[in-house]
């Protein structure tokens, strides 16, 4: 199924799946938030946000602003930034 979606082969047990496919298959959640990450948030939030926006600038300039916004929302989500025990919730593709 992944080969049909990505056009790529797998290498043994490793699949190369691009973000644009993976975002529809996996959701990130957390079982517990990290106290130290929450305490550092006021200091580190602006640099992390600015760096993320800078890295996604090329995608925006190429006319993919909606995709860049979606990626930024995922990358800057509280579960991913502050989660002590991140969980990847996957959904099996339907046939």
GIZI-V903003 format. One record per backbone hydrogen bond with DSSP energy under -0.5 kcal/mol. NH is the residue of the N-H (numbers start at 1). CO is the residue of the C=O. If there is no record, write none. Layout:
BEGIN
NH_CO + NH_CO
END
This chain:
BEGIN
5_1 + 6_2 + 7_3 + 11_14 + 12_10 + 14_11 + 16_9 + 17_15 + 18_16 + 21_18 + 22_18 + 23_19 + 24_21 + 25_22 + 26_22 + 27_89 + 29_87 + 31_85 + 34_82 + 38_34 + 39_35 + 40_36 + 41_37 + 43_40 + 44_40 + 45_41 + 48_44 + 49_45 + 50_46 + 51_47 + 52_48 + 53_49 + 54_50 + 55_51 + 56_52 + 57_53 + 57_54 + 60_56 + 61_57 + 62_58 + 63_60 + 64_59 + 68_64 + 69_65 + 70_66 + 71_67 + 72_68 + 73_69 + 74_70 + 75_71 + 76_72 + 77_74 + 81_77 + 82_78 + 83_79 + 84_32 + 85_32 + 87_29 + 89_27 + 89_87 + 90_88 + 91_25
END
